[in-house]
C-alpha cells in the first residue's frame, strides 16, 4: 500500500478554515507527474488525460467517518475506483486527494505507487484508503 504524503499547505489551510473535512467534497485525481510538497491547488497538478473512464477533476472520495477520540482526529474515506472503459486509462503513478468544495481546489495529500501503472480496458484501479487508521490523523 502506498504511503500518504501531505502537501505542506494543507496544514495552514486547515488552520485557516479552508477545509471542513466532515462536510466538504473530497476528490481523487490521477497524475503521472510527481507532486511536490510545495504544491497548493489542483491547478498545480497535471492530471492524466480525460477519457476511457477517467474524468477531469477525478472521482469523489465519500466519507465513512470524521471524528476524534481521546484528542486524535481520524478521517476515513471509502475507496475510490477508476475503471478503464473504451480503452486504457492514461498511465499514472500518483493519486492526489484534494478539496473540491474549497474555492481554489486546495490540495490535501498524495500517494506514490512507486511505478507507472497501466490500466487496460475493462480493468480497474482502486485507491485503497486505510479503513482502520484512516486517510489521515491529526493529534
N, C-alpha and C positions, 0 to 999 in steps of 0.2 A: 504494500500500500504506500502510495506517495505521501510525503510529509507536507503539512500545511505550512506555508510561509506567509506571514502578514506583510502588507505594504506599510511602510513607515507612517504614511499619512493617516492610516486607519486609526491610530491611537489619538491623534489630535482631533480628527473628525468625530470620533466617539465622544471625546470630552466636550466638544463644542456643539453637541446635539444635532449633528448631521445624520446620524444613524439612529433608528429605533428598530433594533434587531427583532423585536417581538412583532412589529406591525408592518414594516417596510417590505417591499417586494425585492427579494434577492434572486439574482440570476447567475448562471454559469456560462461563460464563453470559452471557446477553444482557440488556441493560437499555436503557431509553430515558431514564434519569435519569443526569445527569453524575456519574461517580465523583469523589470528592475525594481528593487525595493523602494526606489525613489519615485516610481510611477504613482499618480494620484487619481486619475479619472479614466473611464473606459476609453476615451479618445486616445490615450497613451498606448493602448493595446492594439496590435494588428491581428484582427480575427482571421480565422480561415475563411475561405470563400463560401458565400451562402450557396445553398443548393444541395440536392441529393440527401435531404433530411436534416440539413443544418440551416438554421435561420439566423440571419444577422441579429445580434443582440442576445443570442443564446437561448437557453431554456431556464424556466423558473425552478428554483430550489424551494419547495414548500417546507414549511416549518413543522417539526414534530413537537418541540418544546423549547421554551426560552425562560429559564428560571435560575434562581440562585439558591444554594443550600450551604449553610454554615459560612457564608461570605464568599463563596465561589460561584460565579455565573457560568452557565453552560448553555450553548446554542446547539440544538440538534436539528438537523435537516434531513428530509427524505433524499434518497439517492436520486441523481439526475441521469437519465439515459438518452443517448443520441443514437438513432438507428439510421444507417445508410439506406436510402431508397431511391431507385432510379439510377444508381451509380455509386461509386465510392465517395466517402467524405474526403475532403482535402486532408492531407497529412497534418498531424499536430503532435505536440509534446506536452503542452501545458493546459491546465484547466484553471480559469480565473473566476473568482467569486466577486460580484460587485453589487452595489445597492442601486436598483433601477428606480426606486422612488426618489432618491436624492437628486437634487436639481442638476448636478453635473455627472451623475452616474459614478459616484465615488467608489474606488476600489477597496476591497477588504483583504483578500489574500489569494494565493495561488498554490497549485500543486504541480511539481515537476515529475513526470513519469519516467525520466531517465533516458528515454529513447523516443525516436519518432514513431508514432503509431499510425497504422493504415487500417481503416475500417471499410471492408468491401461491401458491395451491395447486399442487402438483406441481413447484415450483421450489425451488432450493437456494441457500444462502449458505454460503460456505466461509471460515473463519478461516484465512487463508493464512500459516502460520508460515514464516519465512525459513530454508530448508534449508541455506543456505551459512553465514550469520552466526549462526544460532541465534535462539532466542526472546530470550535474554539472555546476556550475557557478564559475567564478573567478573574484574577484573585486580588 
